[in-house]
Amino acid sequence: DLSTKSARDVVVLVAANAYLQALAAAARADSAQAQLRTAEALFSQATNLKAGGLVAGIDVLRAELQVSTQRQRTTAATNSADKARLQLARVIGLPAGQAFTLVEELPNVPTPTMSLEAAIDQALKTRPDYLAALERVRAAESSRQAVSSEALPAVRVNADYGAIGLTPASAERTYAISG
């Protein structure tokens, strides 16, 4: 039971981690899109300034290179976000191709107020993986004790007492003792 509960906790942890990774990848993709828009605005400004004769052609070339670089980064970030979403869908068991929306607002989890010692004590009493490990240790100790007990000498005594005969009057007493 404790191993099953521990496995469920691991599944929850993996799913939550995949969800947070998908959120982070989506945020990186949004950031890359914003940086691309900024690079395009700078390129447009450099083109206008060159047309007005205020800057050299090299500034336009630099801005164009920055736009190209930013497009590549945006594509990579978008692909990474899509992969993270697919991985999340796989982890939570959604069919391939099913659309879903990530909720960006995570619930506010209050900061624990317990001390480190209290947290360790609580974990030692309630963590199913730790409790399952303790049970496995107890089982191994019992098994070791059983094996070592097999090597000890044993004393057995068997006794039998009764009567044998064709009639109760002709019955003879019988007994047997072995050790």
C-alpha positions in Angstrom: 0.0 0.0 0.0 2.8 2.4 0.9 4.6 1.6 -2.4 1.4 2.3 -4.3 0.9 5.6 -2.6 4.5 6.5 -3.2 4.2 5.7 -6.9 1.0 7.9 -7.1 3.0 10.7 -5.5 5.7 10.3 -8.1 3.1 10.4 -10.9 1.7 13.6 -9.5 5.2 15.1 -9.2 6.1 14.2 -12.8 2.8 15.6 -14.1 3.2 18.9 -12.2 6.8 19.2 -13.4 5.8 18.6 -17.0 3.0 21.3 -16.6 5.5 23.8 -15.2 8.0 23.0 -18.0 5.3 23.6 -20.6 4.4 26.9 -18.9 8.0 28.0 -18.9 8.5 27.0 -22.5 5.4 28.9 -23.5 6.7 32.0 -21.6 10.1 31.7 -23.4 8.2 31.5 -26.8 6.2 34.6 -25.9 9.4 36.4 -24.9 11.1 35.4 -28.2 8.0 36.8 -30.1 8.3 40.1 -28.3 12.0 40.3 -29.1 11.3 39.6 -32.7 8.8 42.4 -32.9 11.4 44.7 -31.3 14.0 43.6 -33.8 11.5 44.2 -36.7 10.7 47.7 -35.3 14.4 48.5 -35.1 14.9 47.2 -38.7 12.1 49.4 -39.9 13.5 52.4 -38.0 17.0 51.8 -39.5 15.6 51.5 -43.0 13.7 54.8 -42.6 16.8 56.5 -41.2 18.9 55.2 -44.1 16.3 56.5 -46.6 16.5 59.9 -44.8 20.3 59.8 -45.1 20.9 59.8 -41.4 22.6 56.4 -40.9 24.9 54.2 -42.9 23.9 51.1 -44.7 25.8 48.9 -42.2 23.2 49.8 -39.5 20.4 48.5 -41.7 22.4 45.3 -42.4 22.9 44.9 -38.6 19.2 45.4 -37.9 18.4 42.9 -40.7 20.8 40.4 -39.2 19.2 40.9 -35.8 15.7 40.2 -37.3 17.0 37.0 -38.9 18.6 35.8 -35.8 15.6 36.6 -33.7 13.3 34.7 -36.2 15.5 31.6 -35.7 15.3 32.0 -31.9 11.5 32.5 -32.1 11.1 29.4 -34.2 13.3 27.3 -31.8 11.4 28.6 -28.8 8.0 27.9 -30.4 9.1 24.4 -31.3 10.4 23.8 -27.8 7.1 25.0 -26.3 5.2 22.7 -28.7 7.4 19.8 -27.6 6.8 20.6 -23.9 3.0 20.7 -24.6 3.2 17.3 -26.4 5.2 15.8 -23.5 2.6 17.1 -21.0 -0.2 15.7 -23.0 1.6 12.3 -23.1 2.2 12.4 -19.3 -1.4 13.2 -18.4 -2.7 10.7 -21.0 -4.4 12.9 -23.5 -5.0 11.5 -27.0 -2.5 12.7 -29.7 -3.7 15.9 -31.3 -6.3 16.8 -28.6 -6.2 20.6 -28.0 -5.9 21.9 -24.4 -5.1 25.2 -22.8 -2.5 25.8 -20.1 -3.7 28.0 -17.3 -0.9 30.4 -16.6 -2.1 31.5 -13.1 -0.9 29.0 -10.6 -2.5 28.8 -7.2 -0.8 30.7 -4.4 0.8 28.2 -2.1 1.5 29.6 1.4 5.0 29.3 2.7 5.2 26.6 5.4 5.6 28.0 8.9 7.1 24.9 10.5 10.8 24.5 11.4 13.2 22.2 9.6 13.1 19.7 12.5 9.3 19.6 12.5 9.3 19.2 8.7 11.7 16.3 9.0 9.7 14.7 11.8 6.5 15.0 9.8 8.2 13.6 6.7 9.5 10.6 8.6 6.0 9.9 9.9 4.0 10.4 6.7 6.2 9.9 3.6 5.0 6.7 1.9 8.3 6.0 0.2 10.2 6.3 3.5 7.6 4.1 5.3 7.6 1.5 2.5 11.4 1.4 2.8 11.1 0.8 6.5 8.7 -2.0 5.9 11.1 -3.6 3.4 13.9 -3.3 6.0 11.7 -5.0 8.6 10.8 -7.8 6.1 14.5 -8.3 5.3 15.4 -8.5 9.0 12.7 -11.0 9.6 13.9 -13.1 6.6 17.5 -12.9 7.9 16.3 -14.0 11.4 14.3 -16.9 9.9 17.4 -18.1 7.9 19.7 -17.9 10.9 17.1 -19.7 13.1 17.1 -22.6 10.7 20.8 -23.3 11.6 20.0 -23.6 15.3 19.5 -27.1 16.8 15.9 -28.0 17.6 14.4 -30.4 20.2 11.3 -32.3 19.3 9.5 -34.9 21.5 6.6 -37.0 20.1 4.5 -39.1 22.4 1.5 -41.5 21.8 -0.6 -43.4 24.3 -3.6 -45.6 23.6 -5.2 -49.0 23.8 -5.2 -51.8 21.1 -7.3 -54.9 21.0 -10.5 -56.6 19.5 -12.7 -55.9 22.6 -12.3 -53.4 25.4 -11.7 -56.2 27.8 -8.9 -57.6 25.8 -7.3 -54.2 25.0 -3.7 -53.7 25.8 -2.2 -50.4 26.6 0.2 -49.0 24.0 2.6 -46.1 24.1 5.4 -44.7 22.1 7.8 -41.9 22.9 10.4 -40.5 20.5 12.7 -37.6 20.7 
